[in-house]
């Protein structure tokens, strides 16, 4: 055997294996910390809602993998919060990008797809009954009704909202749906609030900034970060804030 030549042949192979293992390890660590960040958020948020006496349901927009949905269920039950859970998702993956504000290298049409059947199976695997939640399947343009409340098979009274739909255009539709449902003390969270494009404000953050610009009845108080990628807000009634600022009793 020509040992030096054999070493030369093996070294690149070995380096590729090491590099591959390192990448997989980083991905596992990243997934772990992102899971832990979300778990910590749900535990704190539901604890706060329960302590402050804020009743209502949990609504999640973007549910692939059912990870956050399961974490929300576990945290609500652990804190004795009576929230019913709502899952809004196309269950077909991401829709196509609708413009520059949707642009991001990680958001690809069809990605993050999970069938409704698989979603229900994952929920059942952690003890969730179908009576514990409602799954609303379809793209938001077809399933959300921003015009008013009391739409059949839609939540009216919300305590915690988790927006994980990535795209600006989808987030705009969700915020339109939430506008008439905002109430003092509820929590609104964005999973991808700090996931933006390299040369412009985009995605969930842009949708939120535009929404705030037209919001006169409610203020959004920064609350808990969600890992490195997300942010949450407590909704406050501006009328109550003005009364408090002027020393008036509520």
N, C-alpha and C positions, 0 to 999 in steps of 0.2 A: 504494500500500500504506500502510495505517495502521501505521507502523513501531512506535510505542509499544505499540499494541494487540497486534501480532504478537509482540512481545517478552514481553508479559504472558502470552500463550498458550503460548509456547515454554518459558518459565522453569520452570513446574511439571513439564513433560515432561522437561526436561533434568535437573531435580533428582531425578526418579524414576529416570532412567537412571543418574545418578551413585550414588544410594543403592543401586540394584540391583547395580551393578558393585562397590561397596564390600562389600556383603554376600557376594557370590560370592568376592571376594578373601579376606575373612576366613575363609570356609569352606574355601577352598583352603589357606590358611596353617595353619588349625587341623588339617586332615587331614594336612598335611605333617608338622607337629610331632608329632602323635599317632603317625604312622607311624614317625618317627624315634625317638620315645621307646620304642616297642615294639621296634624293631630293636636299639636299644642294650641294652635289657633282655635280649633273647634272646642276644645276643653275649656279654654278661657272665655270664649264668646258665650257659650251656653251657660257657663257658671255665672257670668255677668247678667245675662238675660233673666235667669232664674232668680238671682239675688235682687234684681231691680223690679221684678214682677212684670216683665214684658212677655205676655202670652203671644201665641201666634204660630204659624207654620214655618217650615224650612223649605225654600225653593232653590233648586240647583239648575243652572243653565249650562249644559255641557257636562256630560256624565260618563265619558268613555273610561272603561276600566272599573267604574263604580268605587274607586278608592275613596274619594272625598265623600261620596254618598254614604259609604259604610262608616267612615270616621264621624260624620255628622250624626248618624243614627246612634252610634255608640256613646258619643259625648252627650247627646240630648238625654238618653236613657240614664246615663251615669249621674247626670245633674238633676234628674227627676223633672225635666222640662217636657211638657206634653205635646211638643211640636209634631204635627203630621208632616211627612216628607213628600215633596213633589220633585220629580225628575223630568226636565225638559231637554230633549235631545233629538236630533234627526235620526239617530241610530243608523246613519249611513255615512258618517264621517263628515269632515268639514265641507261646506259649500265652496264654490269657486270664489276667488278674491274678486271683490266688486270694484276695486280702484286702488289708487296709491295708498290710501289710508289703511287698507287691508294688507299692504305689502310687508312680508316678513319671510325670511328664508326657511323658517321652521313650520309655517302654516301652508300646507299643501292640500289641494283639493282631494277629498277622499280619505285623507289620513285620519287617525283616531276614530276609526270605525268600530262599532260594537253593536251586534244585533240586540234587539229588545229581549229576545229569548236568552241570550248569554248574560245580559244585564240582570235579568230576573234570577238566573241560576247563581250568579255571584252573590246577589243579595240573600238568596236563600241559604247559601253556604255559611253565612254568619248569623243565621237565626232570624233574619227578617222575613216577616209574613207579607204577602201581597196586600193584606188589609192595613199594613203599616204605612204604605206609600201609594202614590199615584204616579204612573209614568205616562207622559204625554209625548208621543212619537211624531216627528215631522220637523221640517224646517220652520224657523220662527215666523217667517212671513205667512205661513199657513196656519200656525197653531196659536199665536199670541194675538190677543184682541186688546189693543191699547185704548179703545174708546171708552171703556167703563168697567164697572165691577159686576159681580154676580154672574159672570159668564159661566155656563155649565162646565164642570170639570176643570175649573181654574181656582186657585187660591184667592181669597179676598183679604184675609188678615195674616200678615207676615211678620215674623220676628227676626229671621235671619235669611238673607239672600246671598247665594254664592254664584258669582258670574265667572264662568270658565269657558267662554265661547271664543276666545282668542281674537277673532276678527273685529275690526271697528264696526263694520256694517251690521254684524249680528248683535254686537253690544248696544248699538243704537236702538235696535228693535226691542231688546230686553228692557232698556231704560224707559222707552215709551210705554211699555207694558206696566212697569213699576210706578210710573209717575202718579197715577191716581191711587196707588196703594201705599204710598209713603206715609209713615206715622212716626211720631216722636218716640225715640228710644230703640227703634229697630236697628239692626246692623246690616250693612251692605258691603260685601267683600268682592274683590276682583283678584282672581288667581294670577292673571298675567298683566298686572298693572304696570310693571316695570319692564315689560317685553315690548320694545319699540324698535323702529327701524333706525339705521345708522345715521341718516341724514334728515330725519323729520320726526315730529311727534305723531304717533299713529296708534292703532289698535285700541285696546280698552281704555288707556289713559286719555287719548284724544276724545273718545266718545264721552267719557266722564267730564272732561273739561268743557265740552260744548253743552252738556246737560246742565252743569252747574251755572253756566252763563245765562241760561234761561230760567233758572229756578228761583222763584221769589218767596215761596212759602216755607222752604226747608233749607237748613244748612247742614253740611256734612263735616263732622268733627273727625280728624284722623284718629284712628284707634290702634289696632294691632297690625304689625307687619305679618306677612305670611311667607316664611322663608326669605329668599333673596328676591323673589319674583312677584310677590303679591302684596296687596294693601287692603285694609278694611276701614270702614267709617261708621260712626254712630250718627243716625239721623236726628236732627234737632229742629223742633218747630220754631221758626223765627219769631213768631208772636210771643211765645213763652220766653225766648231769649231776651227780647226787648223789654218785657216786663221785669225780668230778673235784673237786667242792666240798670233799670230805673228804680229798683228797690220796691217794685209793686209785688204784692202777694198774689200768688197764682190761685 
